[in-house]
Amino acid sequence: MSYSDIFKDHLANPRNAGELPNADAIAEETNPVCGDRLSLSLRLANGRIEAVRFLAYGCPPTLVCGSALAEIVEGMTIDEAMQLTRKQIVEAVGGLSSRKQHAAALAIETLRSALTKNASADCQNR
Amino acid sequence: MHHIYLDHSATTPIDDRVFEAMLPYLRDKFGNASSVHQLGQDARAAVDKGRRQVAALIHARANEIVFSSGGTEANNLALTGICQAAQTHGRHIITSAIEHPSVRGVVDHLEKQGWSITRLPVYENGIVRLDDVRAALRDDTILVSVMMANNEIGTIQPVAEIGALVRAERARGRKHLWFHTDAIQAAGRISIDVEVIGCDLLSLSAHKLYAPKGTGALFVRRGVRLLPQQIGGHQERERRAGTESVANIVAFGKAAELARAEMSERSAHTRSLRDRFENKVQEQIADIIFNGDREDRLPHLSNISFRFVEGEGLLIHLDMQGVAVSTGSACSSGTLEPSPVIKALGRNEELARGAIRFSFGKDNTQDEVDFAIDALIRAVESLRAISPLARDMASVPSA
């Protein structure tokens, strides 16, 4: 187990941690096998993610991928966010071993879930 | 960064006195203990002395000590060796649910080969009950293997009572019933007397005693027959072939001698640090659970579950602050393996995942413990601040 400096920085200083009051889009996904949880709340305006907050429980990669995701997607258009890949999350945290890739997959899954479930809410804001 | 090592159950630093004792055998006194010339005889004398020192730690005879490459090999030799030697008399083993992987793995392997296994529960206090051992005995039982003290929670098992039971059963005619105990965590921390325990086999490891990694020992009571697992040499009285690791054995012997001489002092010191640590943690961190019996346990060890957070995150947070601890759970490939020991206490997944082991050593100081407590508070607060489990708990209205 060897983690990069950027990984440790995310763990020590999580970006955009917490929950947004009056969020436009929220989702919480759980890895059914290991029980890791990631919660996202998003504020959407004009087709963009204006603000984002995350909460996470589980192994360090899950916490760190949540933090990295919350940092990356803020300011993105919804279309851009929907195109975000697991690989980009892995790169953003300085790499993950193949055994820990599931953490980045959970991050992407939660983001897409939030955006898909709440697409209609955003349409009203466009 | 200042490093505070609170993981002495994983391994210990090498004591300077041990290091000095072994050095000559890495340099000038490099002989093979099986050689007839003077260099060889010097090495033989050093190995013999190490054997006497290790034997003295557990009140055994020197010729009952078989050196190995470590604790894992000692446990493998004990279980596989005795089972192969005694299998014509029965193929049932009694063990506990909280054995170290070096016992658990061998037992699992034997089970796949058709052996019948009884894994005794430990209940919430992490201790095996003698009545359960008695009830598990069958006509075809040939081995009881129960550790002396657990490596994750430190609970001390009733090994002397189990030993007495096994001896009584043998006296009643069950001649092929043996008792093995893994004393790797107990050695140097509590007193060990193979006569009091009444065991036939007992495993030790050097690197838990402030000696280097790479050497262990198995006590094999005189008259107990086991099949060697390393063959191709006459070393260790035909019980473990291979050139003796002379310098490591010298170190092990010295470490055993020091552990015996300083045991009460080390034990009192680590107990005092451990108790200070636990009292302060209990005062300053909410939603924690101590794992394992608070009385019948090793003096140097504390295992605590922190609710709403996961152990590996805590471990890395502490590591980033210069404090080294360990967790029994492992998450890989999207599958979680929470510590089987914590699960055996009846704890749920969350508590098993949030368990951390703090194990103190003879050279830790009160200042280090105080620093570690502050680091722990910061780590727990930081992880709980982003935990959806903590949020869920906070949103539940109080009664």
Interface residues (C-beta under 8 A of the other chain):
Chain A: Y3 K8 L11 A12 P14 A17 G18 E19 E28 N31 V33 C34 G35 D36 R37 S39 F54 L55 A56 Y57 G58 C59 P60 L63 G66 S98 R99 K100 H102
Chain B: F308 V309 E310 E312 G313 I316 H317 M320 C331 S332 S333 G334 T335 L336 E349 R353 S382 L383 A385 I386 S387 P388 L389 R391
